[in-house]
Amino acid sequence: MALLSSAIVIPIVHFDLKELTIGITTPLILGTAISIFLGFRTNSAYVRWFRGKDLYGDLISNVRMMGLLIHRIKQRHFIDDNVATPGPLEAYLDRLIKRAIAYCWIVGDQLKDKDPFKNEHIKPLLSKPDLKRIKAAHNPALKTLFLQAEILAFLENEKAITGEELEEFTEVQREIVRIQTEAEDLKQTPFPTHYSYFTNLFVWLLVVLLSLSLPANENSGYYAIPLVVLIGWIFSMIEGIGSYMDMPWIDNRNVVPTDYLNRKIERDLRAYVLGETKLPDEIKPIDGALY
């Protein structure tokens, strides 16, 4: 911007080429139009970001609900002495909860276009057969949910859980599938790219028009250059913020903090459902931002 503005302003001021200047009205009208355009752009981007945050929050909430259901089954079978304990039931329930934690990490990495199997947090949560089956799937997160459904059906057949409990689990699974689908749709339908293209084009046009207008109309001389650059920079920064926020899963400072939320639910489920006391560390902000 500085080079473009300098290339216009310096000849006008140095050679007193006032006949090449224009009135201030045109850049004012264009600036007002860009402001309205950017207002719509930024608001729409924030709505998309907030939608992503809500979706992931709902997903974590449903995984927490699954933890409560599993804890309730554990309480019934392992605290009530009048109820016989089915052999491997506790192992199956623990497997369900560990898969649920792994699912959170997998779906978070998928949304960020990261390889979930390079994530050191996932492998300890899955058995080797589970890991092999999930890794072979084109949608690992969805495959994890299918594996969960297999265990639930098995437990219901073995009378380890009641039909009512199976319905509750199924409802939670249904909600998780819906949320994942909506999150993937949000990722795959970005904000129309022509908005960014034309916004940038209009900002550069405004820089040109201001460079042709300020030297004569405001008697600013060479000071027109920093003024033009400042105005152009402000518009560009607002547009840039909108561009980042309309992609809630891109791994930058504005990303929905999936890793932070995943670790939070992992600590909760390990402590309250699995009964572990040695918990993984919380994820700390990096340069003031959570990822």
N, C-alpha and C positions, 0 to 999 in steps of 0.2 A: 504493500500500500504506500509506503514511504517513497519508493522509487517511482511509482506511477504518479503520485501527487507532485513529487518534485519535478518530474519531466514536464508537467503541465504548468505548475505555478512559477517556477524559476524563469522560463522565457517570458511569461506574461508580465511579471514584475520587473525583470531586468530590462526588457525592451519596451516596457510600457504599452503592451498590446491590449489595451482595454476593449478594442473592437472585437476581440475573441471571447470576451467574457459574456456571461449570461446573467439573467436576473436570479434573485434568491428564491423566487416563487417555485420554480420547477424542482430544485432539490428539496424544498420544504414539503411539497406534495408527495414526492417519492419517499422521503423519510417517514412521513406519516403513514403511507401505505405499507412500507416495510415494517413499521412498528405494529400495525394491526396484523399483518401476516405472521410476524414472529410471535405475537401474543397467542394466536391460534396454534401455531406450531409448538410452542413451549407447553401450553396447556394440554394439548393432545399427547405430547411426549410424557408429561407427568402422569396423565391418566393411564397410559400404558405401563409405566413403571410401577404405579400404585397397584394396578391390576396384577402384575407379576408378584409383587410383595404379598398381596392378599391370597393369591393362589398358593404360594409356597407356605404361607402361614396356615392355610387350611389343610394342606398336605401334612404338615408337622402335627397339627391338631388331631387328624385322623390316625396317624401312627401312634400318637400318645393314647388315643382311645383304644387302639388294639392292645397296647400295653396294659391298660386297665382291665380289659376283658380277660386277658391271659392271667393277670394277677388274681382276678376273682376265681377263675378255675383252679388255680394253684391253692388258693385259700380253702376251697371246698374239698379238694382231694387230699391235701396234705396236713390240714389242721383238724378237720373233723374226723375223729377216730372211728366214727360209725360208718365211714365210707371207705370201701376197699380202694387201694391205690393200684391202678393199672400199671404194669411193669415199667415200660419206657416212657410213660406219659410226660414226666417232668423233662426228660431229654427232648421230646418233641416240642413241648411248649417253649423251652429255652431256644430251640432251633428256630421256631417261629419268630421269636423276638429278635434274635440276632439277624435273621434275614430281613426283618423290618428295618433294623438300623442300617444294614448294608444297602437296602433299597434306597434309603434317603441319600446316602453318599453317591450311589450309582446314578439316580435320576438327576441329582444336582450337577454332577460332572457331565452328564449327557446334555443337559440344557446349556452348559457352558462350552460345549464342543471339546471337552477334555476326555482323554482316555481314562475311564473309571478304574481300569485294572492296573494302572500305574499308581493308583491311590493306595498308600500303605495302610490306610484305615480299614480297607475292605477285606483283605485276605484273612485276617484273624476271625472274621465274623462268619465266614462261609466254609463248609466242608469242601474237600477236594472234588467230590462228585458234583456238588452244587455249583462250585466255581467253574468247573468244566462246562456244565450245561448252560450256565448263564453267559459265559464268555463266548460260546459258539452262536449265541442269538444275535440277530441284527438289531434288536431292541432289548438290551440286557435288563433295563428296569422293568419292562412289561413281563419279560420271562420270569423275573423274580416273583412277581405277583402270581403268575401261573403256578409256580412251584409252591407258593403259599397255599393256593387253593387245593392242591393235591394233598397236602398234609391235613388241611381242615376236613376234607372229604374222608380221609382215612380215619381221623379221630372220631368223626361222627359215625362211621360204619362200625368202629370198635366200641361205640357207646361211651367213649371217654368224654365227649361233650354232647350236650343235648341238642335237639333240633332247633330250639329257640336260640341257643348260643351260636349255632351255625348260621342262623339267619342274621344275628347281630354282626358276626364276622363278615358275612357276605355283604351286608350293607356298608360296612367300613371299606371293604375292598372295592365295592362299586364306586364309592365316593373318591377313593384314591385314584382309580382308573379315570374317572371323569376329570379330576384335577390335573393329572398328568397329560391327558389329551388336550385340555384347554391351554396348559402351559406350552405344550409343543406347538399348538396352533398360533399362540401369541408370538412364539419365536419365528415361525415359518411365514408369518404374514407381517413383515416389517412396515413401518410407516412409508407411504409412497415416496420413492426416491426423488421424484421431480420437485417435491417441495424444497428439499435441501438444495437441489441444483439451481432452481430459480431464485431462491433466497440469496445464495452466494452471488449469482449473476446480478441481482438487483443491488446488493451491497457494493459490488465493484462499480456498477453504474453510478451509484450515489457518490462514491469517491471521485469519479471523473467529474460529475456535475458540481460537486462542492468545490473542487479544485478550479473549475472554470468560473465559479460564482464568488467565492469569498475574497479573492485578491482585490476585486473592484468594488463590490457592494459593501463590504465591511471594513475596507481600508486596512486590512490585516497584513498586507505585504507577504513577506516570507513566513510570517507566523501562521499563515493559512495551512502550511504543510503539517505541522503537529496537530492543528485543530482537526484537519481532515482525517489524519491517521487515527486520532483519538475517537472520533465519531464512528469511523469504519470499524475500528477494533471493538467498540462496545457492541455494535450490531453483530459482528462476527462471533464474539464470545457468547452472546445470547443464543445464536443459532447453533453454536457448537455444543452448548449445554443440552439443548433440545435433542441434538443428534445422538448424544450419549445416553440420555435418559429414555429415549424411545426403544432402546434395546436392553431390557432389564436383565438379560442373561449373559451379556458380554462381560468378560472378566476385566472390569476396570473399577475405578473408585465409586462409580454410581451403581454397581451391580447389586442385585438383591443378594444379601449376605447368606447364601445357601450353606457354605462351610460352617459359619458360625452357628446357624440354626441346627445343622446336622449334629454338630458336636454337643450342642445343648440338649437335644433329645436323646442322644447316645448316653450322656451322663445320667439323665433322668431314668432311662429304662434300665441301664446297668445297675443303678443304685436301688431302685424301687421294685423292679420286677425280677432281675437276676440276683439281687442281694449282694452285689459286689461292693467292696469298700475301697479298693484301689481303682480310682477312676482316671480316665485320660484327662490331660490338662485342657482347660478352656482355651478357645482360640482368641488371641488378643488382637486388637486393631494394629494395622500396619500403616504408619504415617497418618494415623487418625481415621482410617477407613477399615471397615469390616468386609471380608470377602466370603 
